[in-house]
Amino acid sequence: MSSPFRTIPSVEAVLNALRKKGSWPHSFALEAARTAITKARKSVKEGAGAPDLATISTEAETILNALATPSLRRVVNATGVILQTNLGRAPLSERAMSAIAEASRDYTNLEFDLNEGERGSRHEHVRNLLRHTTGAPDGLAVNNNAAALFMALHVFAQGREVIVSRGEAVEIGGGFRIPDVLQESGARLVEVGTTNRTYVEDYANAISEETAAILRVHRSNFQVTGFTTQPDMRELSTLARAHNTLLLDDLGSGCLVETSEYGVEHEPTVRESLSSGAHLTLFSGDKLLGGPQCGLIVGSVELIETLRKHPLSRALRIDKLTIAALNATLMAYVEGTEREEIPFWHMLALEQKALEPRAQAWAKAAGKRGRVIESHTMIGGGAAPGAGRKTWCTALQADQGAEWLTGALRKAAPPILTRVEANETLLDPRTVAESDDEHVMLTIESLLGSSSRSSGTS
Ligand SMILES: *Cc1c(COP(=O)(O)O)cnc(C)c1O
């Protein structure tokens, strides 16, 4: 009497079967064969019959295809949220992409001074454009804004106190809590005021010999509404200067232009932060700036030079590809072409009426199951809370439910990401490139279209 386990094919047999199906790297094939066999054993253990070689090798092939697909992939963002950390934040401009290609294809003068013919500094490449775009005397780029804040606190406040309003000692995003960053930097947090109201006197009362800085944190991913008070930056600046302490402004979003020109609420700009008295202003490169992931610190030559010379600037330095993309992005602001060139501003600027025909065309692909509704595109968490623009969305209804449809769209190639509202699946054309319209329509049609012509999801 033979045990069903003995009829499970060997790893070698599955590998042989796979070889007939296609060609994959050996280590991938081996892992897939083993995983499929383990799964077969488990089902036998649970009382099912042993699957045959064909079933197991088909299973292995599915595992292999997943392994061989690049993990990081392009997706179509139809969620109606322009900036999402989960979706890689800001898409880059054409100019930034070309700059990356050029800087990566060949050698560069990354740390080489071409005038003097000697060793140079990578930090030199970003100073001028940061000066011209923010009005600050000097600037430095590091890995991200969390690193920028950590570094500023470590260098200027280690072992000393930093005063933060209770309304700003917050969690900004996954795993980024102001009190934790402060603690890791070696600075001591002194919280003042209350969650909704903090007055300049609260800061004044907390200042002592131990105070190294006052830290302001922009409420970039939430709003406190109603009965609220936050002291004006100018008042804080006067206070900080009277006590010879630093005023640090963690702006987060890093806006360089006037957002009200785009029909959304005013967002504090880097220039405003500096002109109202921040000694150092910190912000992200991939939020409202619309560039690559990095953290920017701007302020006086003396303070920036201190940061630049600190060993942490070596540990947190950005690479040549980021420098290339950042400079190409900043150049658009210098030239005043950000609205046309930088995808974030381009998408935000699109007129609502220009989006309606696209939403209509997508809805048509779903036949009776699609309609067009008025909705809002959001700028996104970590950038400008609550700020958004009117848009038109395609709303789809599936018999199997909105979650099923959202999941099916997510399995398209490239995946189409949507959101669910009131049991309808919504797609916002504002954040989708027109070159993806065809893909969106074919996918919708294949899933919902009454006269379904195509099968599968391209
Ligand atoms: C987003 C944000 C950060 C973190 O910036 P990263 O670039 O994601 O590291 C820090 N502070 C504020 C206020 C933010 O909005």
The ligand as an SDF file (V2000), in Angstrom:
LIG
                    3D

 15 15  0  0  0  0  0  0  0  0999 V2000
    6.1770   64.6600    4.6720 C   0  0  0  0  0  0  0  0  0  0  0  0
    6.6720   65.3430    5.8620 C   0  0  0  0  0  0  0  0  0  0  0  0
    7.8350   64.9190    6.5030 C   0  0  0  0  0  0  0  0  0  0  0  0
    8.5980   63.7260    6.0210 C   0  0  0  0  0  0  0  0  0  0  0  0
    9.1730   63.9830    4.7780 O   0  0  0  0  0  0  0  0  0  0  0  0
    9.8180   62.7930    3.9080 P   0  0  0  0  0  0  0  0  0  0  0  0
   10.3760   63.4720    2.7060 O   0  0  0  0  0  0  0  0  0  0  0  0
    8.7050   61.8510    3.6170 O   0  0  0  0  0  0  0  0  0  0  0  0
   10.8610   62.1530    4.7410 O   0  0  0  0  0  0  0  0  0  0  0  0
    8.2560   65.6220    7.5980 C   0  0  0  0  0  0  0  0  0  0  0  0
    7.5810   66.6790    8.0570 N   0  0  0  0  0  0  0  0  0  0  0  0
    6.4510   67.1310    7.4720 C   0  0  0  0  0  0  0  0  0  0  0  0
    5.7400   68.3140    8.0280 C   0  0  0  0  0  0  0  0  0  0  0  0
    5.9570   66.4650    6.3490 C   0  0  0  0  0  0  0  0  0  0  0  0
    4.8470   66.9010    5.7490 O   0  0  0  0  0  0  0  0  0  0  0  0
  1  2  1  0
  2  3  1  0
  2 14  2  0
  3  4  1  0
  3 10  2  0
  4  5  1  0
  5  6  1  0
  6  7  2  0
  6  8  1  0
  6  9  1  0
 10 11  1  0
 11 12  2  0
 12 13  1  0
 12 14  1  0
 14 15  1  0
M  END
$$$$
